[in-house]
Amino acid sequence: MSNFAFFWFRRDLRLHDNAGLYFALNTFKQIIPVFIFDTHILNSLANKQDPRVEFICARLREMNEQLKAAGSSLFVYTGSPVEVWKKILAEYPGCAVYANEDYEPDTLKRDRQVAKFLSSRGVASFFLRDQVIFAPQDILKDDKTPYTVFTAYKRKWLQKFNLDRCEPLPIDDLFAKFYRCRPRPVPDLTSLGFIKTGYQFPTTKIDPKVIINYHKTRDYPAQPGTSRLGMHLRFGTVSVRELVQLALDLNDTWLNELIWREFFMMILYHFPHVVHHSFRPVYDGIAWRNDEKDFTRWCDGLTGYPMVDAGMRELNATGFMHNRARMITASFLSKHLLIDWRMGERYFAAKLLDYELAANNGNWQWAAGTGCDAVPYFRIFNPALQQKRFDPDFAYIKKWLPEFGSKDYPQPIIDHNLARARAIAVYKQALQK
């Protein structure tokens, strides 16, 4: 029997505190580290200047340098995962593949297909829990059904965490177990069909003061009051175990946000219909207006509502939007303009550096009032009041709307009171069907 196995990197682009990698290194004498650029995903990206692909390439190069220092290398391939594994096993007949779990419908399907193929070749596959503290199957009601209310889920999560505290997993003493080989190249953007963007990606370094004051500053978009770690959580360049330990030491509100992330992953796993439908089917009957001109003005930050427009300009320019602005812009699209939340969700999916399906879907359905633990349909954010409360000095607005206050800034696309009354009437009509 072969004495080596593979570790397949996916949403876990780091060597430290990586559960699947840790167990692979502790089980086998040699590990070949593998990454696959899935052509199905690459081909689905219409924008060939997608900074997320650039980020992945840069991170793979960093990891490769670490592995080269240990006399090893990252094995990077491009293609369909099953076809790539056929190619790998033909050259390196290992006996096992380790990877970390992913919980989205498409990735679950992919992993089942890969596991089935590996099994047909006599190769074992092991999928470990890594990107979450608790997998979707770990936190259930007493009757073994999934939670649909966050507060109850959080209570159970904290109870279980107190019993099963998760410690970081060091591999410093295991680097000698990486497969010894000559350095191998990481594909550049051009070879993948993409173009360099020059984006400035957020750092993984955390200012403890930001976390300590998070509950005081997180709602003010002009302040540096959030960690900006969403992208790193998305691609696994930071460990959620380390972040939870930090949150426990510094700020319960920040811990709450990490639990929300796992709640939405759990909802997506148990209720995959939310990818294309409202969590509550009755809301699929909403008579959306879906006016294309209104949607374009929202996308471009030209609605005449400064908090909405500033958020959209920030997103378009940087690939990031402050969370308070995300709530305001999402509510405005779905309730003021009566445009299907799925159109906004897809726009965010194309633009956000930290995009992940579960959180994006969950937050959009929360804002639109169609989700499991949602804002009631009759609660409609007033963008003007949101500005007075969270950007009273217009600092955020002036940063992203240089024409604000001049004749060049557009008039409001719709009157707030009219939009509110219209939205309530349309939602009510859907609920009465």
GICOR-V231667 format. One record per pair of residues at least 4 apart in sequence whose ideal C-beta (glycine too) atoms are under 7 Angstrom apart, sorted by sequence separation. I is the first residue (numbers start at 1). GAP is how many residues later the second one is. If there is no record, write none. Layout:
# GICOR-V231667
I&GAP, I&GAP
This chain:
# GICOR-V231667
9&4, 14&4, 18&4, 19&4, 20&4, 21&4, 22&4, 23&4, 24&4, 38&4, 39&4, 40&4, 51&4, 52&4, 53&4, 54&4, 55&4, 56&4, 57&4, 58&4, 59&4, 60&4, 61&4, 62&4, 63&4, 64&4, 65&4, 79&4, 80&4, 81&4, 82&4, 83&4, 84&4, 85&4, 86&4, 87&4, 88&4, 89&4, 104&4, 105&4, 106&4, 107&4, 108&4, 109&4, 110&4, 111&4, 112&4, 113&4, 114&4, 115&4, 116&4, 117&4, 134&4, 140&4, 141&4, 149&4, 150&4, 151&4, 152&4, 153&4, 154&4, 155&4, 156&4, 157&4, 158&4, 160&4, 161&4, 171&4, 187&4, 208&4, 209&4, 210&4, 213&4, 214&4, 229&4, 230&4, 231&4, 238&4, 239&4, 240&4, 241&4, 242&4, 243&4, 244&4, 245&4, 246&4, 247&4, 250&4, 251&4, 252&4, 254&4, 255&4, 256&4, 257&4, 259&4, 260&4, 261&4, 262&4, 263&4, 264&4, 265&4, 266&4, 267&4, 268&4, 273&4, 277&4, 291&4, 292&4, 293&4, 294&4, 295&4, 296&4, 305&4, 306&4, 307&4, 308&4, 309&4, 310&4, 311&4, 312&4, 313&4, 314&4, 321&4, 323&4, 324&4, 325&4, 326&4, 327&4, 328&4, 329&4, 330&4, 331&4, 332&4, 333&4, 339&4, 341&4, 342&4, 343&4, 344&4, 345&4, 346&4, 347&4, 348&4, 356&4, 357&4, 358&4, 359&4, 360&4, 361&4, 362&4, 363&4, 364&4, 370&4, 375&4, 382&4, 383&4, 384&4, 385&4, 386&4, 387&4, 388&4, 391&4, 394&4, 395&4, 396&4, 397&4, 405&4, 414&4, 415&4, 416&4, 417&4, 418&4, 419&4, 420&4, 421&4, 422&4, 423&4, 424&4, 425&4, 426&4, 427&4, 428&4, 37&5, 45&5, 67&5, 68&5, 79&5, 102&5, 103&5, 118&5, 134&5, 140&5, 147&5, 187&5, 189&5, 206&5, 220&5, 232&5, 233&5, 238&5, 274&5, 278&5, 297&5, 298&5, 303&5, 315&5, 321&5, 332&5, 334&5, 339&5, 355&5, 365&5, 366&5, 369&5, 381&5, 391&5, 403&5, 404&5, 414&5, 12&6, 15&6, 25&6, 67&6, 129&6, 140&6, 141&6, 147&6, 189&6, 217&6, 232&6, 268&6, 278&6, 297&6, 303&6, 314&6, 315&6, 333&6, 349&6, 365&6, 369&6, 391&6, 398&6, 403&6, 24&7, 67&7, 77&7, 118&7, 189&7, 218&7, 233&7, 247&7, 248&7, 267&7, 277&7, 302&7, 314&7, 334&7, 348&7, 366&7, 369&7, 397&7, 139&8, 217&8, 218&8, 247&8, 271&8, 301&8, 314&8, 366&8, 367&8, 369&8, 401&8, 64&9, 102&9, 147&9, 229&9, 362&9, 365&9, 366&9, 64&10, 115&10, 311&10, 334&10, 387&10, 63&11, 114&11, 214&11, 244&11, 247&11, 301&11, 311&11, 314&11, 333&11, 349&11, 213&12, 300&12, 301&12, 348&12, 7&13, 299&13, 7&14, 60&14, 139&14, 210&14, 244&14, 298&14, 311&14, 330&14, 210&15, 243&15, 301&15, 310&15, 311&15, 345&15, 60&16, 111&16, 211&16, 345&16, 7&17, 139&17, 210&17, 311&17, 312&17, 139&18, 240&18, 307&18, 311&18, 5&19, 345&19, 308&20, 344&20, 97&21, 139&21, 206&21, 307&21, 308&21, 5&23, 134&23, 341&23, 4&24, 7&24, 9&24, 308&24, 341&24, 3&25, 4&25, 6&25, 9&25, 35&25, 3&26, 4&26, 5&26, 6&26, 7&26, 8&26, 9&26, 97&26, 101&26, 134&26, 202&26, 3&27, 4&27, 7&27, 96&27, 100&27, 101&27, 305&27, 341&27, 4&28, 6&28, 95&28, 96&28, 97&28, 98&28, 99&28, 100&28, 101&28, 133&28, 204&28, 81&29, 85&29, 94&29, 95&29, 101&29, 202&29, 341&29, 96&30, 98&30, 100&30, 201&30, 82&31, 100&31, 82&32, 85&32, 89&32, 319&32, 384&32, 81&33, 85&33, 103&33, 133&33, 204&33, 319&33, 320&33, 330&33, 334&33, 33&34, 89&34, 101&34, 204&34, 319&34, 330&34, 334&34, 382&34, 82&35, 211&35, 298&35, 316&35, 215&36, 315&36, 331&36, 214&37, 326&37, 330&37, 212&38, 215&38, 330&38, 35&39, 39&39, 211&39, 212&39, 214&39, 298&39, 39&40, 40&40, 206&40, 211&40, 214&40, 327&40, 380&40, 33&41, 34&41, 35&41, 36&41, 37&41, 39&41, 33&42, 208&42, 32&43, 38&43, 211&43, 294&43, 380&43, 295&44, 36&45, 294&45, 335&45, 13&46, 291&46, 378&46, 15&48, 36&48, 289&48, 291&48, 295&48, 299&48, 289&49, 290&49, 331&49, 13&50, 288&50, 289&50, 290&50, 331&50, 377&50, 15&51, 288&51, 332&51, 288&52, 290&53, 328&53, 34&54, 327&54, 328&55, 328&58, 369&58, 32&60, 32&62, 324&66, 28&68, 168&71, 168&73, 24&74, 168&74, 23&75, 166&75, 308&75, 307&76, 20&78, 305&78, 336&78, 20&79, 307&79, 20&80, 307&80, 19&81, 306&81, 336&83, 307&84, 338&84, 338&85, 275&86, 279&86, 310&86, 314&86, 274&87, 278&87, 283&87, 310&87, 313&87, 336&87, 6&88, 12&88, 313&88, 335&88, 338&88, 5&89, 8&89, 10&89, 268&89, 4&90, 5&90, 10&90, 268&90, 280&90, 307&90, 310&90, 2&91, 5&91, 6&91, 7&91, 8&91, 11&91, 274&91, 279&91, 306&91, 310&91, 2&92, 5&92, 6&92, 10&92, 278&92, 279&92, 309&92, 2&93, 5&93, 265&93, 268&93, 279&93, 1&94, 264&94, 264&95, 267&95, 306&95, 226&97, 261&98, 264&98, 306&98, 221&101, 157&102, 221&103, 221&104, 23&105, 70&105, 131&105, 154&105, 219&105, 267&105, 72&106, 304&106, 72&107, 133&107, 304&107, 305&107, 20&108, 70&108, 72&108, 73&108, 132&108, 133&108, 302&108, 304&108, 19&109, 71&109, 72&109, 73&109, 75&109, 78&109, 131&109, 304&109, 19&110, 20&110, 73&110, 74&110, 76&110, 150&110, 153&110, 303&110, 19&111, 67&111, 73&111, 76&111, 133&111, 18&112, 74&112, 150&113, 78&114, 68&115, 297&116, 12&118, 12&119, 294&119, 11&120, 146&120, 199&120, 234&120, 234&121, 64&122, 231&122, 234&122, 231&123, 146&124, 230&124, 61&125, 60&126, 139&127, 134&128, 57&129, 133&129, 136&129, 132&130, 136&130, 57&131, 57&132, 132&133, 136&133, 136&134, 54&135, 53&136, 53&139, 287&139, 286&140, 53&141, 286&141, 54&142, 287&142, 54&143, 287&143, 50&144, 286&144, 33&145, 48&145, 49&145, 54&145, 285&145, 25&146, 31&146, 48&146, 49&146, 51&146, 55&146, 22&147, 30&147, 31&147, 32&147, 48&147, 283&147, 26&148, 29&148, 31&148, 49&148, 51&148, 282&148, 285&148, 22&149, 25&149, 30&149, 282&149, 19&150, 21&150, 37&150, 42&150, 17&151, 42&151, 17&152, 25&152, 16&155, 37&155, 15&156, 103&162, 104&164, 103&165, 103&166, 105&167, 221&169, 222&169, 105&170, 220&170, 221&170, 219&171, 222&173, 222&174, 4&175, 221&175, 55&176, 59&176, 59&178, 56&179, 55&180, 13&222, 14&222, 17&222, 13&223, 14&223, 16&223, 150&223, 11&224, 12&224, 13&224, 17&224, 148&224, 149&224, 11&225, 14&225, 17&225, 148&225, 104&253, 104&254, 51&268, 52&301, 51&302, 47&303
